Amino acid sequence: MLMTQEKLAELLDVSVKFVSDIELGAKGMSLKTLNRLSQCLLISTDYILYGGDDDELSGILSVIRKCPPEKRKYAEDILKIYVKSVI
């Protein structure tokens, strides 16, 4: 899914210029903004800060984050059952 700087700025409640400055590395951001960015993009803060795909759980976390909050418990339960079945 592509997201414009304008849409991201709106979701983060910051200016488009600030989003541009973050992308260029010209400005940093608060922890609150980092957390909101992580939630908007459905990626971990570790990925934002350190990059790379070396986080083995990022795919699983991404799928769970896409679940509606009220359904996440079901996803967790299904995953627990799966893990028990393969151990």
N, CA, C and O atoms as a Maestro MAE file, in Angstrom:
{
 s_m_m2io_version
 :::
 2.0.0
}

f_m_ct {
 s_m_title
 :::
 protein
 m_atom[348] {
  # First column is atom index #
  i_m_mmod_type
  r_m_x_coord
  r_m_y_coord
  r_m_z_coord
  i_m_residue_number
  s_m_chain_name
  s_m_pdb_residue_name
  s_m_pdb_atom_name
  i_m_atomic_number
  :::
  1 25 0.832 -1.170 0.000 1 A "MET " " N  " 7
  2 3 0.000 0.000 0.000 1 A "MET " " CA " 6
  3 2 0.883 1.241 0.000 1 A "MET " " C  " 6
  4 15 1.744 1.396 0.866 1 A "MET " " O  " 8
  5 25 0.673 2.105 -0.950 2 A "LEU " " N  " 7
  6 3 1.415 3.347 -1.017 2 A "LEU " " CA " 6
  7 2 0.720 4.407 -0.182 2 A "LEU " " C  " 6
  8 15 -0.508 4.472 -0.128 2 A "LEU " " O  " 8
  9 25 1.522 5.230 0.465 3 A "MET " " N  " 7
  10 3 0.963 6.307 1.263 3 A "MET " " CA " 6
  11 2 1.708 7.585 0.923 3 A "MET " " C  " 6
  12 15 2.939 7.608 0.884 3 A "MET " " O  " 8
  13 25 0.965 8.634 0.682 4 A "THR " " N  " 7
  14 3 1.591 9.920 0.372 4 A "THR " " CA " 6
  15 2 2.109 10.573 1.642 4 A "THR " " C  " 6
  16 15 1.688 10.234 2.748 4 A "THR " " O  " 8
  17 25 3.022 11.507 1.469 5 A "GLN " " N  " 7
  18 3 3.497 12.276 2.613 5 A "GLN " " CA " 6
  19 2 2.338 13.033 3.254 5 A "GLN " " C  " 6
  20 15 2.279 13.175 4.475 5 A "GLN " " O  " 8
  21 25 1.434 13.508 2.435 6 A "GLU " " N  " 7
  22 3 0.289 14.252 2.944 6 A "GLU " " CA " 6
  23 2 -0.574 13.387 3.854 6 A "GLU " " C  " 6
  24 15 -0.967 13.818 4.938 6 A "GLU " " O  " 8
  25 25 -0.869 12.162 3.411 7 A "LYS " " N  " 7
  26 3 -1.696 11.249 4.207 7 A "LYS " " CA " 6
  27 2 -0.976 10.862 5.495 7 A "LYS " " C  " 6
  28 15 -1.586 10.832 6.564 7 A "LYS " " O  " 8
  29 25 0.320 10.566 5.397 8 A "LEU " " N  " 7
  30 3 1.079 10.199 6.588 8 A "LEU " " CA " 6
  31 2 1.136 11.360 7.568 8 A "LEU " " C  " 6
  32 15 0.989 11.162 8.774 8 A "LEU " " O  " 8
  33 25 1.348 12.561 7.063 9 A "ALA " " N  " 7
  34 3 1.380 13.747 7.928 9 A "ALA " " CA " 6
  35 2 0.047 13.907 8.657 9 A "ALA " " C  " 6
  36 15 0.008 14.234 9.843 9 A "ALA " " O  " 8
  37 25 -1.037 13.671 7.930 10 A "GLU " " N  " 7
  38 3 -2.366 13.768 8.543 10 A "GLU " " CA " 6
  39 2 -2.533 12.739 9.655 10 A "GLU " " C  " 6
  40 15 -3.021 13.064 10.738 10 A "GLU " " O  " 8
  41 25 -2.126 11.497 9.389 11 A "LEU " " N  " 7
  42 3 -2.248 10.432 10.391 11 A "LEU " " CA " 6
  43 2 -1.376 10.691 11.614 11 A "LEU " " C  " 6
  44 15 -1.752 10.358 12.738 11 A "LEU " " O  " 8
  45 25 -0.203 11.289 11.385 12 A "LEU " " N  " 7
  46 3 0.725 11.563 12.489 12 A "LEU " " CA " 6
  47 2 0.435 12.886 13.188 12 A "LEU " " C  " 6
  48 15 0.988 13.174 14.250 12 A "LEU " " O  " 8
  49 25 -0.437 13.686 12.581 13 A "ASP " " N  " 7
  50 3 -0.762 15.016 13.088 13 A "ASP " " CA " 6
  51 2 0.484 15.911 13.123 13 A "ASP " " C  " 6
  52 15 0.765 16.592 14.109 13 A "ASP " " O  " 8
  53 25 1.218 15.881 12.001 14 A "VAL " " N  " 7
  54 3 2.406 16.731 11.820 14 A "VAL " " CA " 6
  55 2 2.319 17.354 10.429 14 A "VAL " " C  " 6
  56 15 1.432 17.015 9.647 14 A "VAL " " O  " 8
  57 25 3.233 18.257 10.127 15 A "SER " " N  " 7
  58 3 3.234 18.892 8.803 15 A "SER " " CA " 6
  59 2 3.876 17.978 7.761 15 A "SER " " C  " 6
  60 15 4.650 17.078 8.084 15 A "SER " " O  " 8
  61 25 3.530 18.239 6.505 16 A "VAL " " N  " 7
  62 3 4.135 17.505 5.396 16 A "VAL " " CA " 6
  63 2 5.639 17.768 5.375 16 A "VAL " " C  " 6
  64 15 6.422 16.860 5.093 16 A "VAL " " O  " 8
  65 25 6.042 18.983 5.667 17 A "LYS " " N  " 7
  66 3 7.469 19.349 5.713 17 A "LYS " " CA " 6
  67 2 8.194 18.495 6.758 17 A "LYS " " C  " 6
  68 15 9.311 18.037 6.521 17 A "LYS " " O  " 8
  69 25 7.563 18.285 7.904 18 A "PHE " " N  " 7
  70 3 8.180 17.473 8.947 18 A "PHE " " CA " 6
  71 2 8.363 16.028 8.484 18 A "PHE " " C  " 6
  72 15 9.405 15.424 8.738 18 A "PHE " " O  " 8
  73 25 7.358 15.475 7.809 19 A "VAL " " N  " 7
  74 3 7.472 14.113 7.262 19 A "VAL " " CA " 6
  75 2 8.632 14.057 6.277 19 A "VAL " " C  " 6
  76 15 9.425 13.116 6.305 19 A "VAL " " O  " 8
  77 25 8.735 15.049 5.415 20 A "SER " " N  " 7
  78 3 9.836 15.113 4.452 20 A "SER " " CA " 6
  79 2 11.177 15.181 5.166 20 A "SER " " C  " 6
  80 15 12.119 14.482 4.793 20 A "SER " " O  " 8
  81 25 11.264 16.017 6.188 21 A "ASP " " N  " 7
  82 3 12.514 16.147 6.951 21 A "ASP " " CA " 6
  83 2 12.901 14.832 7.628 21 A "ASP " " C  " 6
  84 15 14.082 14.492 7.696 21 A "ASP " " O  " 8
  85 25 11.921 14.102 8.123 22 A "ILE " " N  " 7
  86 3 12.196 12.800 8.740 22 A "ILE " " CA " 6
  87 2 12.745 11.836 7.687 22 A "ILE " " C  " 6
  88 15 13.735 11.142 7.921 22 A "ILE " " O  " 8
  89 25 12.089 11.803 6.524 23 A "GLU " " N  " 7
  90 3 12.539 10.909 5.447 23 A "GLU " " CA " 6
  91 2 13.965 11.224 5.010 23 A "GLU " " C  " 6
  92 15 14.733 10.318 4.687 23 A "GLU " " O  " 8
  93 25 14.313 12.489 5.000 24 A "LEU " " N  " 7
  94 3 15.643 12.904 4.565 24 A "LEU " " CA " 6
  95 2 16.693 12.775 5.677 24 A "LEU " " C  " 6
  96 15 17.888 12.932 5.429 24 A "LEU " " O  " 8
  97 25 16.241 12.490 6.890 25 A "GLY " " N  " 7
  98 3 17.158 12.398 8.015 25 A "GLY " " CA " 6
  99 2 17.568 13.751 8.549 25 A "GLY " " C  " 6
  100 15 18.525 13.856 9.316 25 A "GLY " " O  " 8
  101 25 16.852 14.786 8.149 26 A "ALA " " N  " 7
  102 3 17.184 16.149 8.585 26 A "ALA " " CA " 6
  103 2 16.656 16.437 9.986 26 A "ALA " " C  " 6
  104 15 17.168 17.318 10.676 26 A "ALA " " O  " 8
  105 25 15.634 15.696 10.407 27 A "LYS " " N  " 7
  106 3 15.046 15.898 11.733 27 A "LYS " " CA " 6
  107 2 14.782 14.553 12.374 27 A "LYS " " C  " 6
  108 15 14.592 13.540 11.701 27 A "LYS " " O  " 8
  109 25 14.776 14.573 13.682 28 A "GLY " " N  " 7
  110 3 14.395 13.394 14.447 28 A "GLY " " CA " 6
  111 2 12.938 13.514 14.845 28 A "GLY " " C  " 6
  112 15 12.251 14.458 14.453 28 A "GLY " " O  " 8
  113 25 12.475 12.560 15.618 29 A "MET " " N  " 7
  114 3 11.084 12.613 16.065 29 A "MET " " CA " 6
  115 2 10.995 12.152 17.504 29 A "MET " " C  " 6
  116 15 11.887 11.473 18.013 29 A "MET " " O  " 8
  117 25 9.914 12.528 18.145 30 A "SER " " N  " 7
  118 3 9.680 12.119 19.528 30 A "SER " " CA " 6
  119 2 9.306 10.640 19.566 30 A "SER " " C  " 6
  120 15 8.970 10.049 18.540 30 A "SER " " O  " 8
  121 25 9.365 10.060 20.739 31 A "LEU " " N  " 7
  122 3 8.946 8.663 20.899 31 A "LEU " " CA " 6
  123 2 7.463 8.504 20.575 31 A "LEU " " C  " 6
  124 15 7.050 7.487 20.018 31 A "LEU " " O  " 8
  125 25 6.666 9.511 20.926 32 A "LYS " " N  " 7
  126 3 5.238 9.468 20.621 32 A "LYS " " CA " 6
  127 2 5.014 9.402 19.103 32 A "LYS " " C  " 6
  128 15 4.196 8.616 18.624 32 A "LYS " " O  " 8
  129 25 5.744 10.228 18.356 33 A "THR " " N  " 7
  130 3 5.618 10.220 16.901 33 A "THR " " CA " 6
  131 2 6.146 8.915 16.328 33 A "THR " " C  " 6
  132 15 5.553 8.364 15.400 33 A "THR " " O  " 8
  133 25 7.247 8.415 16.864 34 A "LEU " " N  " 7
  134 3 7.791 7.124 16.414 34 A "LEU " " CA " 6
  135 2 6.765 6.014 16.613 34 A "LEU " " C  " 6
  136 15 6.574 5.177 15.731 34 A "LEU " " O  " 8
  137 25 6.115 6.006 17.751 35 A "ASN " " N  " 7
  138 3 5.105 4.994 18.033 35 A "ASN " " CA " 6
  139 2 3.927 5.111 17.064 35 A "ASN " " C  " 6
  140 15 3.447 4.103 16.545 35 A "ASN " " O  " 8
  141 25 3.467 6.331 16.823 36 A "ARG " " N  " 7
  142 3 2.363 6.531 15.874 36 A "ARG " " CA " 6
  143 2 2.775 6.109 14.466 36 A "ARG " " C  " 6
  144 15 1.985 5.502 13.743 36 A "ARG " " O  " 8
  145 25 4.011 6.430 14.074 37 A "LEU " " N  " 7
  146 3 4.508 6.036 12.762 37 A "LEU " " CA " 6
  147 2 4.503 4.513 12.628 37 A "LEU " " C  " 6
  148 15 4.083 3.969 11.606 37 A "LEU " " O  " 8
  149 25 4.971 3.844 13.661 38 A "SER " " N  " 7
  150 3 4.978 2.381 13.679 38 A "SER " " CA " 6
  151 2 3.574 1.826 13.503 38 A "SER " " C  " 6
  152 15 3.376 0.884 12.734 38 A "SER " " O  " 8
  153 25 2.613 2.383 14.189 39 A "GLN " " N  " 7
  154 3 1.230 1.916 14.098 39 A "GLN " " CA " 6
  155 2 0.632 2.216 12.726 39 A "GLN " " C  " 6
  156 15 -0.078 1.382 12.164 39 A "GLN " " O  " 8
  157 25 0.911 3.395 12.186 40 A "CYS " " N  " 7
  158 3 0.369 3.766 10.867 40 A "CYS " " CA " 6
  159 2 0.907 2.858 9.764 40 A "CYS " " C  " 6
  160 15 0.174 2.478 8.851 40 A "CYS " " O  " 8
  161 25 2.189 2.516 9.852 41 A "LEU " " N  " 7
  162 3 2.822 1.728 8.803 41 A "LEU " " CA " 6
  163 2 2.772 0.226 9.068 41 A "LEU " " C  " 6
  164 15 3.194 -0.574 8.233 41 A "LEU " " O  " 8
  165 25 2.254 -0.149 10.236 42 A "LEU " " N  " 7
  166 3 2.165 -1.553 10.643 42 A "LEU " " CA " 6
  167 2 3.524 -2.243 10.613 42 A "LEU " " C  " 6
  168 15 3.653 -3.377 10.152 42 A "LEU " " O  " 8
  169 25 4.535 -1.533 11.116 43 A "ILE " " N  " 7
  170 3 5.881 -2.107 11.240 43 A "ILE " " CA " 6
  171 2 6.413 -1.787 12.628 43 A "ILE " " C  " 6
  172 15 5.931 -0.867 13.289 43 A "ILE " " O  " 8
  173 25 7.393 -2.536 13.058 44 A "SER " " N  " 7
  174 3 7.920 -2.342 14.402 44 A "SER " " CA " 6
  175 2 8.788 -1.090 14.478 44 A "SER " " C  " 6
  176 15 9.335 -0.622 13.480 44 A "SER " " O  " 8
  177 25 8.891 -0.570 15.685 45 A "THR " " N  " 7
  178 3 9.797 0.564 15.891 45 A "THR " " CA " 6
  179 2 11.238 0.135 15.647 45 A "THR " " C  " 6
  180 15 12.050 0.936 15.183 45 A "THR " " O  " 8
  181 25 11.563 -1.108 15.949 46 A "ASP " " N  " 7
  182 3 12.914 -1.614 15.674 46 A "ASP " " CA " 6
  183 2 13.216 -1.544 14.183 46 A "ASP " " C  " 6
  184 15 14.322 -1.178 13.787 46 A "ASP " " O  " 8
  185 25 12.240 -1.894 13.363 47 A "TYR " " N  " 7
  186 3 12.443 -1.836 11.913 47 A "TYR " " CA " 6
  187 2 12.665 -0.395 11.461 47 A "TYR " " C  " 6
  188 15 13.520 -0.128 10.617 47 A "TYR " " O  " 8
  189 25 11.893 0.529 12.025 48 A "ILE " " N  " 7
  190 3 12.063 1.946 11.671 48 A "ILE " " CA " 6
  191 2 13.449 2.424 12.080 48 A "ILE " " C  " 6
  192 15 14.119 3.120 11.317 48 A "ILE " " O  " 8
  193 25 13.877 2.058 13.270 49 A "LEU " " N  " 7
  194 3 15.160 2.543 13.788 49 A "LEU " " CA " 6
  195 2 16.367 1.841 13.179 49 A "LEU " " C  " 6
  196 15 17.387 2.476 12.912 49 A "LEU " " O  " 8
  197 25 16.257 0.532 12.960 50 A "TYR " " N  " 7
  198 3 17.424 -0.241 12.559 50 A "TYR " " CA " 6
  199 2 17.333 -0.824 11.153 50 A "TYR " " C  " 6
  200 15 18.341 -1.241 10.582 50 A "TYR " " O  " 8
  201 25 16.111 -0.853 10.591 51 A "GLY " " N  " 7
  202 3 15.928 -1.352 9.234 51 A "GLY " " CA " 6
  203 2 16.130 -2.850 9.134 51 A "GLY " " C  " 6
  204 15 16.270 -3.547 10.139 51 A "GLY " " O  " 8
  205 25 16.141 -3.332 7.899 52 A "GLY " " N  " 7
  206 3 16.408 -4.741 7.644 52 A "GLY " " CA " 6
  207 2 15.226 -5.639 7.914 52 A "GLY " " C  " 6
  208 15 14.259 -5.258 8.573 52 A "GLY " " O  " 8
  209 25 15.331 -6.832 7.389 53 A "ASP " " N  " 7
  210 3 14.299 -7.844 7.579 53 A "ASP " " CA " 6
  211 2 14.794 -8.979 8.460 53 A "ASP " " C  " 6
  212 15 14.284 -10.096 8.379 53 A "ASP " " O  " 8
  213 25 15.787 -8.701 9.305 54 A "ASP " " N  " 7
  214 3 16.360 -9.767 10.106 54 A "ASP " " CA " 6
  215 2 15.523 -10.100 11.332 54 A "ASP " " C  " 6
  216 15 15.873 -11.015 12.078 54 A "ASP " " O  " 8
  217 25 14.446 -9.397 11.557 55 A "ASP " " N  " 7
  218 3 13.562 -9.729 12.659 55 A "ASP " " CA " 6
  219 2 12.696 -10.906 12.236 55 A "ASP " " C  " 6
  220 15 11.797 -10.757 11.409 55 A "ASP " " O  " 8
  221 25 12.964 -12.058 12.796 56 A "GLU " " N  " 7
  222 3 12.276 -13.282 12.405 56 A "GLU " " CA " 6
  223 2 10.779 -13.229 12.654 56 A "GLU " " C  " 6
  224 15 10.024 -13.952 12.004 56 A "GLU " " O  " 8
  225 25 10.340 -12.400 13.569 57 A "LEU " " N  " 7
  226 3 8.932 -12.364 13.932 57 A "LEU " " CA " 6
  227 2 8.165 -11.258 13.233 57 A "LEU " " C  " 6
  228 15 6.958 -11.127 13.438 57 A "LEU " " O  " 8
  229 25 8.827 -10.464 12.419 58 A "SER " " N  " 7
  230 3 8.165 -9.299 11.827 58 A "SER " " CA " 6
  231 2 6.962 -9.697 10.975 58 A "SER " " C  " 6
  232 15 5.952 -8.993 10.984 58 A "SER " " O  " 8
  233 25 7.044 -10.800 10.244 59 A "GLY " " N  " 7
  234 3 5.917 -11.245 9.426 59 A "GLY " " CA " 6
  235 2 4.720 -11.634 10.268 59 A "GLY " " C  " 6
  236 15 3.587 -11.268 9.956 59 A "GLY " " O  " 8
  237 25 4.968 -12.374 11.329 60 A "ILE " " N  " 7
  238 3 3.891 -12.794 12.221 60 A "ILE " " CA " 6
  239 2 3.270 -11.579 12.895 60 A "ILE " " C  " 6
  240 15 2.047 -11.464 12.969 60 A "ILE " " O  " 8
  241 25 4.110 -10.673 13.386 61 A "LEU " " N  " 7
  242 3 3.599 -9.480 14.047 61 A "LEU " " CA " 6
  243 2 2.798 -8.609 13.091 61 A "LEU " " C  " 6
  244 15 1.782 -8.028 13.474 61 A "LEU " " O  " 8
  245 25 3.251 -8.519 11.863 62 A "SER " " N  " 7
  246 3 2.537 -7.722 10.869 62 A "SER " " CA " 6
  247 2 1.139 -8.280 10.629 62 A "SER " " C  " 6
  248 15 0.175 -7.520 10.534 62 A "SER " " O  " 8
  249 25 1.025 -9.598 10.530 63 A "VAL " " N  " 7
  250 3 -0.284 -10.226 10.321 63 A "VAL " " CA " 6
  251 2 -1.185 -9.977 11.523 63 A "VAL " " C  " 6
  252 15 -2.356 -9.635 11.356 63 A "VAL " " O  " 8
  253 25 -0.660 -10.142 12.716 64 A "ILE " " N  " 7
  254 3 -1.464 -9.954 13.929 64 A "ILE " " CA " 6
  255 2 -1.893 -8.495 14.060 64 A "ILE " " C  " 6
  256 15 -3.024 -8.216 14.458 64 A "ILE " " O  " 8
  257 25 -1.004 -7.569 13.731 65 A "ARG " " N  " 7
  258 3 -1.356 -6.147 13.820 65 A "ARG " " CA " 6
  259 2 -2.474 -5.766 12.860 65 A "ARG " " C  " 6
  260 15 -3.217 -4.818 13.115 65 A "ARG " " O  " 8
  261 25 -2.597 -6.492 11.769 66 A "LYS " " N  " 7
  262 3 -3.654 -6.197 10.804 66 A "LYS " " CA " 6
  263 2 -5.022 -6.686 11.279 66 A "LYS " " C  " 6
  264 15 -6.054 -6.270 10.754 66 A "LYS " " O  " 8
  265 25 -5.020 -7.567 12.270 67 A "CYS " " N  " 7
  266 3 -6.282 -8.057 12.818 67 A "CYS " " CA " 6
  267 2 -6.950 -6.936 13.617 67 A "CYS " " C  " 6
  268 15 -6.273 -6.136 14.262 67 A "CYS " " O  " 8
  269 25 -8.275 -6.886 13.567 68 A "PRO " " N  " 7
  270 3 -8.957 -5.924 14.441 68 A "PRO " " CA " 6
  271 2 -8.587 -6.231 15.893 68 A "PRO " " C  " 6
  272 15 -8.467 -7.401 16.257 68 A "PRO " " O  " 8
  273 25 -8.407 -5.219 16.719 69 A "PRO " " N  " 7
  274 3 -7.975 -5.448 18.109 69 A "PRO " " CA " 6
  275 2 -8.811 -6.485 18.850 69 A "PRO " " C  " 6
  276 15 -8.275 -7.268 19.634 69 A "PRO " " O  " 8
  277 25 -10.115 -6.497 18.609 70 A "GLU " " N  " 7
  278 3 -10.971 -7.436 19.330 70 A "GLU " " CA " 6
  279 2 -10.795 -8.881 18.857 70 A "GLU " " C  " 6
  280 15 -11.284 -9.805 19.506 70 A "GLU " " O  " 8
  281 25 -10.103 -9.084 17.732 71 A "LYS " " N  " 7
  282 3 -9.884 -10.432 17.190 71 A "LYS " " CA " 6
  283 2 -8.459 -10.934 17.417 71 A "LYS " " C  " 6
  284 15 -8.166 -12.094 17.123 71 A "LYS " " O  " 8
  285 25 -7.574 -10.093 17.930 72 A "ARG " " N  " 7
  286 3 -6.166 -10.479 18.095 72 A "ARG " " CA " 6
  287 2 -5.985 -11.646 19.056 72 A "ARG " " C  " 6
  288 15 -5.081 -12.463 18.882 72 A "ARG " " O  " 8
  289 25 -6.835 -11.723 20.057 73 A "LYS " " N  " 7
  290 3 -6.744 -12.829 21.018 73 A "LYS " " CA " 6
  291 2 -6.959 -14.159 20.304 73 A "LYS " " C  " 6
  292 15 -6.302 -15.150 20.626 73 A "LYS " " O  " 8
  293 25 -7.871 -14.187 19.340 74 A "TYR " " N  " 7
  294 3 -8.113 -15.413 18.575 74 A "TYR " " CA " 6
  295 2 -6.875 -15.801 17.763 74 A "TYR " " C  " 6
  296 15 -6.503 -16.973 17.701 74 A "TYR " " O  " 8
  297 25 -6.249 -14.811 17.149 75 A "ALA " " N  " 7
  298 3 -5.033 -15.074 16.374 75 A "ALA " " CA " 6
  299 2 -3.938 -15.631 17.290 75 A "ALA " " C  " 6
  300 15 -3.221 -16.560 16.917 75 A "ALA " " O  " 8
  301 25 -3.818 -15.061 18.477 76 A "GLU " " N  " 7
  302 3 -2.824 -15.549 19.442 76 A "GLU " " CA " 6
  303 2 -3.133 -16.996 19.836 76 A "GLU " " C  " 6
  304 15 -2.231 -17.832 19.897 76 A "GLU " " O  " 8
  305 25 -4.397 -17.287 20.102 77 A "ASP " " N  " 7
  306 3 -4.789 -18.645 20.489 77 A "ASP " " CA " 6
  307 2 -4.487 -19.652 19.374 77 A "ASP " " C  " 6
  308 15 -3.989 -20.747 19.638 77 A "ASP " " O  " 8
  309 25 -4.792 -19.276 18.134 78 A "ILE " " N  " 7
  310 3 -4.523 -20.160 16.989 78 A "ILE " " CA " 6
  311 2 -3.022 -20.417 16.865 78 A "ILE " " C  " 6
  312 15 -2.598 -21.549 16.633 78 A "ILE " " O  " 8
  313 25 -2.226 -19.368 17.021 79 A "LEU " " N  " 7
  314 3 -0.778 -19.523 16.929 79 A "LEU " " CA " 6
  315 2 -0.247 -20.428 18.038 79 A "LEU " " C  " 6
  316 15 0.633 -21.255 17.797 79 A "LEU " " O  " 8
  317 25 -0.774 -20.277 19.243 80 A "LYS " " N  " 7
  318 3 -0.352 -21.139 20.362 80 A "LYS " " CA " 6
  319 2 -0.680 -22.607 20.074 80 A "LYS " " C  " 6
  320 15 0.130 -23.494 20.346 80 A "LYS " " O  " 8
  321 25 -1.847 -22.850 19.533 81 A "ILE " " N  " 7
  322 3 -2.244 -24.226 19.203 81 A "ILE " " CA " 6
  323 2 -1.317 -24.791 18.131 81 A "ILE " " C  " 6
  324 15 -0.885 -25.940 18.221 81 A "ILE " " O  " 8
  325 25 -1.013 -23.982 17.119 82 A "TYR " " N  " 7
  326 3 -0.110 -24.425 16.058 82 A "TYR " " CA " 6
  327 2 1.269 -24.786 16.633 82 A "TYR " " C  " 6
  328 15 1.822 -25.839 16.317 82 A "TYR " " O  " 8
  329 25 1.807 -23.920 17.462 83 A "VAL " " N  " 7
  330 3 3.143 -24.156 18.028 83 A "VAL " " CA " 6
  331 2 3.148 -25.438 18.852 83 A "VAL " " C  " 6
  332 15 4.086 -26.230 18.765 83 A "VAL " " O  " 8
  333 25 2.103 -25.645 19.652 84 A "LYS " " N  " 7
  334 3 2.004 -26.872 20.451 84 A "LYS " " CA " 6
  335 2 1.976 -28.114 19.550 84 A "LYS " " C  " 6
  336 15 2.526 -29.157 19.906 84 A "LYS " " O  " 8
  337 25 1.338 -27.995 18.392 85 A "SER " " N  " 7
  338 3 1.200 -29.164 17.506 85 A "SER " " CA " 6
  339 2 2.505 -29.531 16.795 85 A "SER " " C  " 6
  340 15 2.669 -30.672 16.360 85 A "SER " " O  " 8
  341 25 3.431 -28.584 16.672 86 A "VAL " " N  " 7
  342 3 4.667 -28.876 15.950 86 A "VAL " " CA " 6
  343 2 5.864 -29.084 16.873 86 A "VAL " " C  " 6
  344 15 6.957 -29.408 16.409 86 A "VAL " " O  " 8
  345 25 5.667 -28.903 18.155 87 A "ILE " " N  " 7
  346 3 6.787 -29.101 19.102 87 A "ILE " " CA " 6
  347 2 6.826 -30.535 19.559 87 A "ILE " " C  " 6
  348 15 7.689 -30.907 20.354 87 A "ILE " " O  " 8
  :::
 }
 m_bond[347] {
  # First column is bond index #
  i_m_from
  i_m_to
  i_m_order
  :::
  1 1 2 1
  2 2 3 1
  3 3 4 2
  4 3 5 1
  5 5 6 1
  6 6 7 1
  7 7 8 2
  8 7 9 1
  9 9 10 1
  10 10 11 1
  11 11 12 2
  12 11 13 1
  13 13 14 1
  14 14 15 1
  15 15 16 2
  16 15 17 1
  17 17 18 1
  18 18 19 1
  19 19 20 2
  20 19 21 1
  21 21 22 1
  22 22 23 1
  23 23 24 2
  24 23 25 1
  25 25 26 1
  26 26 27 1
  27 27 28 2
  28 27 29 1
  29 29 30 1
  30 30 31 1
  31 31 32 2
  32 31 33 1
  33 33 34 1
  34 34 35 1
  35 35 36 2
  36 35 37 1
  37 37 38 1
  38 38 39 1
  39 39 40 2
  40 39 41 1
  41 41 42 1
  42 42 43 1
  43 43 44 2
  44 43 45 1
  45 45 46 1
  46 46 47 1
  47 47 48 2
  48 47 49 1
  49 49 50 1
  50 50 51 1
  51 51 52 2
  52 51 53 1
  53 53 54 1
  54 54 55 1
  55 55 56 2
  56 55 57 1
  57 57 58 1
  58 58 59 1
  59 59 60 2
  60 59 61 1
  61 61 62 1
  62 62 63 1
  63 63 64 2
  64 63 65 1
  65 65 66 1
  66 66 67 1
  67 67 68 2
  68 67 69 1
  69 69 70 1
  70 70 71 1
  71 71 72 2
  72 71 73 1
  73 73 74 1
  74 74 75 1
  75 75 76 2
  76 75 77 1
  77 77 78 1
  78 78 79 1
  79 79 80 2
  80 79 81 1
  81 81 82 1
  82 82 83 1
  83 83 84 2
  84 83 85 1
  85 85 86 1
  86 86 87 1
  87 87 88 2
  88 87 89 1
  89 89 90 1
  90 90 91 1
  91 91 92 2
  92 91 93 1
  93 93 94 1
  94 94 95 1
  95 95 96 2
  96 95 97 1
  97 97 98 1
  98 98 99 1
  99 99 100 2
  100 99 101 1
  101 101 102 1
  102 102 103 1
  103 103 104 2
  104 103 105 1
  105 105 106 1
  106 106 107 1
  107 107 108 2
  108 107 109 1
  109 109 110 1
  110 110 111 1
  111 111 112 2
  112 111 113 1
  113 113 114 1
  114 114 115 1
  115 115 116 2
  116 115 117 1
  117 117 118 1
  118 118 119 1
  119 119 120 2
  120 119 121 1
  121 121 122 1
  122 122 123 1
  123 123 124 2
  124 123 125 1
  125 125 126 1
  126 126 127 1
  127 127 128 2
  128 127 129 1
  129 129 130 1
  130 130 131 1
  131 131 132 2
  132 131 133 1
  133 133 134 1
  134 134 135 1
  135 135 136 2
  136 135 137 1
  137 137 138 1
  138 138 139 1
  139 139 140 2
  140 139 141 1
  141 141 142 1
  142 142 143 1
  143 143 144 2
  144 143 145 1
  145 145 146 1
  146 146 147 1
  147 147 148 2
  148 147 149 1
  149 149 150 1
  150 150 151 1
  151 151 152 2
  152 151 153 1
  153 153 154 1
  154 154 155 1
  155 155 156 2
  156 155 157 1
  157 157 158 1
  158 158 159 1
  159 159 160 2
  160 159 161 1
  161 161 162 1
  162 162 163 1
  163 163 164 2
  164 163 165 1
  165 165 166 1
  166 166 167 1
  167 167 168 2
  168 167 169 1
  169 169 170 1
  170 170 171 1
  171 171 172 2
  172 171 173 1
  173 173 174 1
  174 174 175 1
  175 175 176 2
  176 175 177 1
  177 177 178 1
  178 178 179 1
  179 179 180 2
  180 179 181 1
  181 181 182 1
  182 182 183 1
  183 183 184 2
  184 183 185 1
  185 185 186 1
  186 186 187 1
  187 187 188 2
  188 187 189 1
  189 189 190 1
  190 190 191 1
  191 191 192 2
  192 191 193 1
  193 193 194 1
  194 194 195 1
  195 195 196 2
  196 195 197 1
  197 197 198 1
  198 198 199 1
  199 199 200 2
  200 199 201 1
  201 201 202 1
  202 202 203 1
  203 203 204 2
  204 203 205 1
  205 205 206 1
  206 206 207 1
  207 207 208 2
  208 207 209 1
  209 209 210 1
  210 210 211 1
  211 211 212 2
  212 211 213 1
  213 213 214 1
  214 214 215 1
  215 215 216 2
  216 215 217 1
  217 217 218 1
  218 218 219 1
  219 219 220 2
  220 219 221 1
  221 221 222 1
  222 222 223 1
  223 223 224 2
  224 223 225 1
  225 225 226 1
  226 226 227 1
  227 227 228 2
  228 227 229 1
  229 229 230 1
  230 230 231 1
  231 231 232 2
  232 231 233 1
  233 233 234 1
  234 234 235 1
  235 235 236 2
  236 235 237 1
  237 237 238 1
  238 238 239 1
  239 239 240 2
  240 239 241 1
  241 241 242 1
  242 242 243 1
  243 243 244 2
  244 243 245 1
  245 245 246 1
  246 246 247 1
  247 247 248 2
  248 247 249 1
  249 249 250 1
  250 250 251 1
  251 251 252 2
  252 251 253 1
  253 253 254 1
  254 254 255 1
  255 255 256 2
  256 255 257 1
  257 257 258 1
  258 258 259 1
  259 259 260 2
  260 259 261 1
  261 261 262 1
  262 262 263 1
  263 263 264 2
  264 263 265 1
  265 265 266 1
  266 266 267 1
  267 267 268 2
  268 267 269 1
  269 269 270 1
  270 270 271 1
  271 271 272 2
  272 271 273 1
  273 273 274 1
  274 274 275 1
  275 275 276 2
  276 275 277 1
  277 277 278 1
  278 278 279 1
  279 279 280 2
  280 279 281 1
  281 281 282 1
  282 282 283 1
  283 283 284 2
  284 283 285 1
  285 285 286 1
  286 286 287 1
  287 287 288 2
  288 287 289 1
  289 289 290 1
  290 290 291 1
  291 291 292 2
  292 291 293 1
  293 293 294 1
  294 294 295 1
  295 295 296 2
  296 295 297 1
  297 297 298 1
  298 298 299 1
  299 299 300 2
  300 299 301 1
  301 301 302 1
  302 302 303 1
  303 303 304 2
  304 303 305 1
  305 305 306 1
  306 306 307 1
  307 307 308 2
  308 307 309 1
  309 309 310 1
  310 310 311 1
  311 311 312 2
  312 311 313 1
  313 313 314 1
  314 314 315 1
  315 315 316 2
  316 315 317 1
  317 317 318 1
  318 318 319 1
  319 319 320 2
  320 319 321 1
  321 321 322 1
  322 322 323 1
  323 323 324 2
  324 323 325 1
  325 325 326 1
  326 326 327 1
  327 327 328 2
  328 327 329 1
  329 329 330 1
  330 330 331 1
  331 331 332 2
  332 331 333 1
  333 333 334 1
  334 334 335 1
  335 335 336 2
  336 335 337 1
  337 337 338 1
  338 338 339 1
  339 339 340 2
  340 339 341 1
  341 341 342 1
  342 342 343 1
  343 343 344 2
  344 343 345 1
  345 345 346 1
  346 346 347 1
  347 347 348 2
  :::
 }
}
